[in-house]
Amino acid sequence: MLDRAVINAGPLVALSLLDKLELLPALFGEIWVPQAVFNEVAVAGIGKPGAGGLQTAEWQSRVRVSPMPDPLLVMELDTGEAEVVSLARQLAPCMAIIDERRGRRIAQQVYGLPVKGTAGLLVEAHRSGLITAVRPHLLALRVAGYFIAEGVIAAACQAVGE
């Protein structure tokens, strides 16, 4: 797995709901949050999951301004996803951490970026011995109202033998 990653709002919120933001620096030497993602989660999302965790000085030091996204990105993705892809391209080799299917597909197929989502992060955390099981975390996200497709849950659990 790569040592550098750029993360979108969805996975930040998901890990915050699980109280597992600490997995990110444990899995990656560098973890970056685009300015638009920080604004979405920590500023516009005050009082919501993820906001408090990102407002600490440690996380604020991980915020970076992204280069101007390609017009394709701006037309096809939301601002946060477009900035994740742009910043990951600038910092390559770099993992793009995105949950939304369309954003993942564009990052991977159009820009050739390696991509993981929340479930993939949990699988890596399990493989690294940082968590003991994946399924309870994914089910907890569902209970909290975070959408995760059944197929994603099944694939993640199969990847770790659950």
DRENGU-52124 format. One record per residue: residue number from 1; x, y, z negated of N, C-alpha, C in turn. Coordinates in steps of 0.02 Angstrom, whole numbers, plus 50000, padded with zeros to 5 digits. Example, Ala and Ser with C-alpha at 12.3 -4.5 7.8 and 13.67 -1.06 7.14 Angstrom:
REM DRENGU-52124
+-----+-------+-------+-------+-------+-------+-------+-------+-------+-------+
| num |    nu |    nv |    nw |   cau |   cav |   caw |    cu |    cv |    cw |
+-----+-------+-------+-------+-------+-------+-------+-------+-------+-------+
|   1 | 50660 | 49716 | 49610 | 50615 | 49775 | 49610 | 50660 | 49835 | 49610 |
|   2 | 50642 | 49888 | 49646 | 50684 | 49947 | 49643 | 50645 | 50002 | 49606 |
+-----+-------+-------+-------+-------+-------+-------+-------+-------+-------+
END
This chain:
REM DRENGU-52124
+-----+-------+-------+-------+-------+-------+-------+-------+-------+-------+
| num |    nu |    nv |    nw |   cau |   cav |   caw |    cu |    cv |    cw |
+-----+-------+-------+-------+-------+-------+-------+-------+-------+-------+
|   1 | 50042 | 49941 | 50000 | 50000 | 50000 | 50000 | 50044 | 50062 | 50000 |
|   2 | 50021 | 50115 | 50031 | 50059 | 50177 | 50035 | 50064 | 50210 | 49966 |
|   3 | 50114 | 50252 | 49958 | 50125 | 50286 | 49894 | 50092 | 50354 | 49890 |
|   4 | 50064 | 50378 | 49946 | 50034 | 50445 | 49949 | 49962 | 50439 | 49974 |
|   5 | 49917 | 50478 | 49943 | 49846 | 50474 | 49964 | 49813 | 50543 | 49957 |
|   6 | 49762 | 50552 | 49998 | 49719 | 50611 | 49995 | 49648 | 50585 | 49984 |
|   7 | 49613 | 50614 | 49936 | 49548 | 50586 | 49915 | 49490 | 50634 | 49928 |
|   8 | 49434 | 50605 | 49947 | 49372 | 50642 | 49958 | 49329 | 50644 | 49895 |
|   9 | 49277 | 50683 | 49896 | 49234 | 50693 | 49838 | 49200 | 50630 | 49814 |
|  10 | 49174 | 50589 | 49859 | 49137 | 50529 | 49839 | 49177 | 50483 | 49793 |
|  11 | 49236 | 50462 | 49815 | 49277 | 50419 | 49771 | 49296 | 50453 | 49705 |
|  12 | 49307 | 50519 | 49706 | 49322 | 50554 | 49643 | 49263 | 50549 | 49595 |
|  13 | 49204 | 50561 | 49621 | 49144 | 50557 | 49580 | 49134 | 50485 | 49555 |
|  14 | 49143 | 50437 | 49600 | 49134 | 50366 | 49580 | 49182 | 50347 | 49524 |
|  15 | 49245 | 50363 | 49532 | 49294 | 50346 | 49480 | 49280 | 50384 | 49415 |
|  16 | 49254 | 50444 | 49421 | 49236 | 50482 | 49362 | 49176 | 50450 | 49326 |
|  17 | 49127 | 50426 | 49365 | 49070 | 50392 | 49335 | 49093 | 50331 | 49295 |
|  18 | 49146 | 50298 | 49320 | 49172 | 50239 | 49287 | 49223 | 50257 | 49232 |
|  19 | 49238 | 50321 | 49225 | 49290 | 50344 | 49179 | 49357 | 50311 | 49196 |
|  20 | 49372 | 50310 | 49261 | 49432 | 50276 | 49287 | 49474 | 50321 | 49332 |
|  21 | 49472 | 50387 | 49323 | 49513 | 50430 | 49365 | 49588 | 50414 | 49357 |
|  22 | 49606 | 50386 | 49300 | 49677 | 50370 | 49288 | 49703 | 50316 | 49335 |
|  23 | 49658 | 50280 | 49369 | 49681 | 50230 | 49417 | 49719 | 50263 | 49475 |
|  24 | 49699 | 50323 | 49493 | 49730 | 50355 | 49552 | 49805 | 50366 | 49542 |
|  25 | 49828 | 50399 | 49489 | 49901 | 50406 | 49481 | 49936 | 50340 | 49465 |
|  26 | 49899 | 50291 | 49441 | 49929 | 50225 | 49429 | 49940 | 50187 | 49495 |
|  27 | 49898 | 50201 | 49545 | 49903 | 50166 | 49610 | 49947 | 50204 | 49661 |
|  28 | 49951 | 50270 | 49654 | 49986 | 50311 | 49703 | 50036 | 50356 | 49668 |
|  29 | 50095 | 50364 | 49698 | 50144 | 50410 | 49672 | 50122 | 50482 | 49681 |
|  30 | 50088 | 50495 | 49736 | 50060 | 50562 | 49750 | 49987 | 50553 | 49768 |
|  31 | 49945 | 50592 | 49735 | 49873 | 50593 | 49752 | 49853 | 50666 | 49761 |
|  32 | 49826 | 50682 | 49819 | 49809 | 50751 | 49835 | 49734 | 50760 | 49844 |
|  33 | 49710 | 50818 | 49823 | 49640 | 50836 | 49829 | 49637 | 50898 | 49873 |
|  34 | 49605 | 50895 | 49931 | 49598 | 50955 | 49973 | 49558 | 51008 | 49936 |
|  35 | 49573 | 51071 | 49950 | 49540 | 51127 | 49916 | 49464 | 51122 | 49923 |
|  36 | 49438 | 51104 | 49982 | 49365 | 51099 | 49991 | 49335 | 51045 | 49947 |
|  37 | 49371 | 50990 | 49938 | 49346 | 50935 | 49895 | 49347 | 50958 | 49822 |
|  38 | 49400 | 50991 | 49801 | 49403 | 51017 | 49733 | 49345 | 51065 | 49721 |
|  39 | 49333 | 51111 | 49768 | 49278 | 51159 | 49760 | 49211 | 51123 | 49756 |
|  40 | 49201 | 51072 | 49796 | 49138 | 51034 | 49796 | 49127 | 50999 | 49729 |
|  41 | 49179 | 50967 | 49703 | 49171 | 50927 | 49643 | 49178 | 50969 | 49579 |
|  42 | 49230 | 51009 | 49574 | 49247 | 51043 | 49511 | 49214 | 51111 | 49504 |
|  43 | 49198 | 51144 | 49559 | 49169 | 51211 | 49554 | 49094 | 51208 | 49566 |
|  44 | 49072 | 51186 | 49625 | 49001 | 51182 | 49640 | 48967 | 51127 | 49598 |
|  45 | 49006 | 51078 | 49576 | 48978 | 51021 | 49539 | 48985 | 51027 | 49464 |
|  46 | 48993 | 51086 | 49438 | 49002 | 51094 | 49365 | 48945 | 51059 | 49329 |
|  47 | 48963 | 51019 | 49280 | 48914 | 50982 | 49241 | 48898 | 50914 | 49270 |
|  48 | 48921 | 50900 | 49330 | 48909 | 50835 | 49362 | 48971 | 50791 | 49355 |
|  49 | 48963 | 50726 | 49368 | 49021 | 50680 | 49363 | 49079 | 50703 | 49407 |
|  50 | 49138 | 50700 | 49378 | 49198 | 50719 | 49414 | 49222 | 50789 | 49400 |
|  51 | 49176 | 50834 | 49387 | 49195 | 50905 | 49379 | 49243 | 50914 | 49321 |
|  52 | 49226 | 50888 | 49263 | 49268 | 50898 | 49204 | 49337 | 50869 | 49212 |
|  53 | 49341 | 50808 | 49240 | 49405 | 50776 | 49249 | 49451 | 50814 | 49296 |
|  54 | 49423 | 50846 | 49347 | 49463 | 50882 | 49395 | 49483 | 50951 | 49371 |
|  55 | 49451 | 50976 | 49320 | 49466 | 51044 | 49297 | 49528 | 51047 | 49252 |
|  56 | 49556 | 50989 | 49234 | 49616 | 50989 | 49193 | 49675 | 51015 | 49234 |
|  57 | 49725 | 51041 | 49200 | 49783 | 51068 | 49234 | 49818 | 51015 | 49276 |
|  58 | 49820 | 50953 | 49250 | 49854 | 50899 | 49287 | 49822 | 50890 | 49356 |
|  59 | 49755 | 50889 | 49358 | 49722 | 50880 | 49423 | 49725 | 50941 | 49466 |
|  60 | 49721 | 51001 | 49435 | 49725 | 51062 | 49475 | 49792 | 51067 | 49511 |
|  61 | 49845 | 51038 | 49482 | 49910 | 51040 | 49514 | 49913 | 50995 | 49576 |
|  62 | 49862 | 50953 | 49585 | 49860 | 50907 | 49643 | 49817 | 50935 | 49700 |
|  63 | 49792 | 50996 | 49692 | 49750 | 51026 | 49744 | 49794 | 51058 | 49797 |
|  64 | 49778 | 51044 | 49860 | 49816 | 51073 | 49916 | 49769 | 51101 | 49968 |
|  65 | 49792 | 51153 | 50000 | 49755 | 51181 | 50056 | 49770 | 51139 | 50117 |
|  66 | 49719 | 51119 | 50153 | 49727 | 51077 | 50212 | 49741 | 51120 | 50273 |
|  67 | 49775 | 51092 | 50322 | 49782 | 51129 | 50385 | 49713 | 51134 | 50419 |
|  68 | 49706 | 51180 | 50464 | 49643 | 51189 | 50500 | 49624 | 51123 | 50534 |
|  69 | 49565 | 51096 | 50517 | 49543 | 51032 | 50548 | 49532 | 51040 | 50623 |
|  70 | 49542 | 50985 | 50659 | 49526 | 50983 | 50730 | 49452 | 50998 | 50739 |
|  71 | 49434 | 51029 | 50795 | 49363 | 51043 | 50808 | 49320 | 50980 | 50805 |
|  72 | 49346 | 50922 | 50827 | 49308 | 50860 | 50823 | 49288 | 50845 | 50750 |
|  73 | 49336 | 50853 | 50706 | 49321 | 50840 | 50635 | 49267 | 50885 | 50609 |
|  74 | 49272 | 50949 | 50625 | 49223 | 50998 | 50601 | 49153 | 50982 | 50627 |
|  75 | 49150 | 50958 | 50689 | 49085 | 50942 | 50718 | 49056 | 50877 | 50692 |
|  76 | 49098 | 50829 | 50676 | 49075 | 50762 | 50658 | 49071 | 50746 | 50584 |
|  77 | 49109 | 50782 | 50543 | 49113 | 50765 | 50471 | 49097 | 50826 | 50429 |
|  78 | 49083 | 50813 | 50365 | 49074 | 50870 | 50320 | 49142 | 50901 | 50306 |
|  79 | 49142 | 50959 | 50275 | 49204 | 50997 | 50264 | 49255 | 50958 | 50224 |
|  80 | 49234 | 50925 | 50171 | 49280 | 50887 | 50129 | 49313 | 50830 | 50167 |
|  81 | 49274 | 50791 | 50204 | 49302 | 50736 | 50243 | 49350 | 50762 | 50296 |
|  82 | 49332 | 50817 | 50329 | 49375 | 50846 | 50381 | 49442 | 50867 | 50350 |
|  83 | 49440 | 50896 | 50291 | 49502 | 50918 | 50258 | 49543 | 50858 | 50234 |
|  84 | 49510 | 50804 | 50212 | 49546 | 50744 | 50192 | 49586 | 50717 | 50252 |
|  85 | 49553 | 50711 | 50309 | 49586 | 50685 | 50368 | 49643 | 50731 | 50390 |
|  86 | 49631 | 50796 | 50391 | 49683 | 50844 | 50412 | 49744 | 50842 | 50366 |
|  87 | 49731 | 50841 | 50301 | 49786 | 50840 | 50253 | 49823 | 50773 | 50255 |
|  88 | 49787 | 50718 | 50262 | 49819 | 50652 | 50267 | 49863 | 50648 | 50329 |
|  89 | 49841 | 50678 | 50383 | 49882 | 50679 | 50444 | 49946 | 50720 | 50433 |
|  90 | 49939 | 50776 | 50399 | 49997 | 50818 | 50385 | 50047 | 50783 | 50339 |
|  91 | 50023 | 50744 | 50291 | 50065 | 50711 | 50242 | 50086 | 50640 | 50261 |
|  92 | 50069 | 50619 | 50322 | 50083 | 50551 | 50344 | 50156 | 50531 | 50332 |
|  93 | 50167 | 50469 | 50311 | 50117 | 50416 | 50301 | 50078 | 50427 | 50237 |
|  94 | 50013 | 50420 | 50244 | 49968 | 50439 | 50190 | 49901 | 50401 | 50197 |
|  95 | 49874 | 50378 | 50140 | 49809 | 50345 | 50138 | 49754 | 50398 | 50133 |
|  96 | 49701 | 50390 | 50172 | 49641 | 50432 | 50165 | 49590 | 50392 | 50123 |
|  97 | 49567 | 50421 | 50069 | 49519 | 50386 | 50026 | 49451 | 50419 | 50036 |
|  98 | 49408 | 50383 | 50072 | 49343 | 50408 | 50093 | 49293 | 50351 | 50086 |
|  99 | 49234 | 50364 | 50058 | 49183 | 50313 | 50053 | 49134 | 50313 | 50112 |
| 100 | 49119 | 50370 | 50140 | 49069 | 50373 | 50193 | 49093 | 50337 | 50255 |
| 101 | 49051 | 50295 | 50282 | 49069 | 50252 | 50338 | 49093 | 50291 | 50399 |
| 102 | 49057 | 50343 | 50417 | 49075 | 50383 | 50476 | 49144 | 50415 | 50467 |
| 103 | 49156 | 50444 | 50409 | 49221 | 50475 | 50396 | 49278 | 50425 | 50398 |
| 104 | 49266 | 50366 | 50370 | 49317 | 50313 | 50370 | 49332 | 50291 | 50441 |
| 105 | 49279 | 50282 | 50480 | 49288 | 50259 | 50549 | 49327 | 50310 | 50591 |
| 106 | 49310 | 50374 | 50584 | 49345 | 50425 | 50623 | 49418 | 50430 | 50600 |
| 107 | 49430 | 50429 | 50535 | 49499 | 50434 | 50510 | 49541 | 50376 | 50535 |
| 108 | 49512 | 50318 | 50536 | 49548 | 50257 | 50555 | 49555 | 50250 | 50631 |
| 109 | 49499 | 50254 | 50666 | 49499 | 50239 | 50737 | 49523 | 50297 | 50781 |
| 110 | 49507 | 50358 | 50762 | 49526 | 50415 | 50803 | 49596 | 50440 | 50785 |
| 111 | 49610 | 50442 | 50720 | 49673 | 50472 | 50697 | 49724 | 50420 | 50672 |
| 112 | 49706 | 50357 | 50671 | 49753 | 50304 | 50653 | 49776 | 50305 | 50580 |
| 113 | 49735 | 50333 | 50537 | 49753 | 50337 | 50466 | 49733 | 50273 | 50430 |
| 114 | 49774 | 50250 | 50383 | 49751 | 50197 | 50339 | 49698 | 50225 | 50293 |
| 115 | 49645 | 50186 | 50280 | 49588 | 50211 | 50241 | 49568 | 50160 | 50189 |
| 116 | 49549 | 50184 | 50131 | 49518 | 50144 | 50079 | 49460 | 50184 | 50051 |
| 117 | 49413 | 50147 | 50021 | 49358 | 50179 | 49985 | 49362 | 50160 | 49912 |
| 118 | 49311 | 50177 | 49875 | 49310 | 50162 | 49803 | 49318 | 50087 | 49791 |
| 119 | 49281 | 50046 | 49828 | 49286 | 49974 | 49819 | 49357 | 49949 | 49832 |
| 120 | 49388 | 49975 | 49884 | 49457 | 49956 | 49900 | 49506 | 49977 | 49845 |
| 121 | 49494 | 50035 | 49815 | 49536 | 50057 | 49759 | 49528 | 50009 | 49700 |
| 122 | 49467 | 49989 | 49687 | 49456 | 49942 | 49631 | 49488 | 49875 | 49645 |
| 123 | 49487 | 49853 | 49707 | 49521 | 49790 | 49725 | 49596 | 49797 | 49712 |
| 124 | 49625 | 49853 | 49733 | 49697 | 49864 | 49722 | 49713 | 49869 | 49648 |
| 125 | 49669 | 49901 | 49610 | 49679 | 49907 | 49538 | 49677 | 49838 | 49506 |
| 126 | 49633 | 49795 | 49529 | 49629 | 49726 | 49503 | 49693 | 49688 | 49520 |
| 127 | 49715 | 49694 | 49582 | 49776 | 49659 | 49604 | 49838 | 49684 | 49566 |
| 128 | 49836 | 49747 | 49545 | 49892 | 49776 | 49507 | 49887 | 49763 | 49433 |
| 129 | 49833 | 49730 | 49411 | 49824 | 49716 | 49341 | 49798 | 49775 | 49300 |
| 130 | 49771 | 49825 | 49334 | 49746 | 49885 | 49298 | 49675 | 49876 | 49273 |
| 131 | 49637 | 49832 | 49306 | 49570 | 49814 | 49283 | 49564 | 49738 | 49289 |
| 132 | 49520 | 49710 | 49249 | 49514 | 49636 | 49247 | 49462 | 49610 | 49296 |
| 133 | 49414 | 49652 | 49316 | 49361 | 49629 | 49362 | 49338 | 49688 | 49404 |
| 134 | 49313 | 49673 | 49464 | 49288 | 49723 | 49510 | 49212 | 49729 | 49508 |
| 135 | 49178 | 49671 | 49509 | 49105 | 49671 | 49513 | 49071 | 49714 | 49459 |
| 136 | 49090 | 49710 | 49395 | 49055 | 49751 | 49345 | 49061 | 49826 | 49359 |
| 137 | 49118 | 49847 | 49387 | 49126 | 49918 | 49403 | 49081 | 49938 | 49461 |
| 138 | 49078 | 49897 | 49512 | 49036 | 49913 | 49569 | 48962 | 49913 | 49550 |
| 139 | 48942 | 49866 | 49509 | 48873 | 49864 | 49486 | 48857 | 49923 | 49441 |
| 140 | 48905 | 49944 | 49401 | 48895 | 50003 | 49358 | 48885 | 50066 | 49401 |
| 141 | 48921 | 50070 | 49456 | 48911 | 50127 | 49501 | 48841 | 50127 | 49529 |
| 142 | 48817 | 50069 | 49549 | 48749 | 50064 | 49575 | 48698 | 50087 | 49523 |
| 143 | 48707 | 50063 | 49462 | 48661 | 50082 | 49407 | 48662 | 50157 | 49397 |
| 144 | 48720 | 50188 | 49406 | 48727 | 50260 | 49397 | 48699 | 50300 | 49456 |
| 145 | 48676 | 50264 | 49508 | 48647 | 50298 | 49566 | 48695 | 50309 | 49624 |
| 146 | 48755 | 50282 | 49620 | 48804 | 50289 | 49673 | 48790 | 50234 | 49724 |
| 147 | 48782 | 50252 | 49788 | 48765 | 50203 | 49838 | 48827 | 50162 | 49858 |
| 148 | 48820 | 50097 | 49853 | 48870 | 50050 | 49878 | 48832 | 49993 | 49911 |
| 149 | 48846 | 49981 | 49974 | 48811 | 49929 | 50011 | 48827 | 49860 | 49982 |
| 150 | 48779 | 49816 | 49986 | 48787 | 49748 | 49961 | 48846 | 49713 | 49994 |
| 151 | 48854 | 49725 | 50059 | 48910 | 49694 | 50095 | 48978 | 49718 | 50070 |
| 152 | 48982 | 49781 | 50049 | 49045 | 49807 | 50022 | 49059 | 49774 | 49955 |
| 153 | 49008 | 49766 | 49914 | 49017 | 49733 | 49849 | 49040 | 49661 | 49860 |
| 154 | 49006 | 49626 | 49906 | 49024 | 49556 | 49919 | 49096 | 49550 | 49945 |
| 155 | 49115 | 49593 | 49991 | 49183 | 49590 | 50019 | 49236 | 49605 | 49966 |
| 156 | 49223 | 49654 | 49924 | 49271 | 49672 | 49871 | 49278 | 49615 | 49822 |
| 157 | 49223 | 49586 | 49802 | 49225 | 49531 | 49754 | 49259 | 49470 | 49785 |
| 158 | 49246 | 49456 | 49848 | 49279 | 49400 | 49881 | 49355 | 49412 | 49886 |
| 159 | 49375 | 49474 | 49896 | 49446 | 49490 | 49903 | 49485 | 49474 | 49839 |
| 160 | 49451 | 49476 | 49782 | 49485 | 49463 | 49718 | 49464 | 49396 | 49688 |
| 161 | 49424 | 49358 | 49725 | 49403 | 49292 | 49702 | 49350 | 49293 | 49648 |
| 162 | 49308 | 49343 | 49649 | 49252 | 49346 | 49600 | 49188 | 49320 | 49632 |
+-----+-------+-------+-------+-------+-------+-------+-------+-------+-------+
END
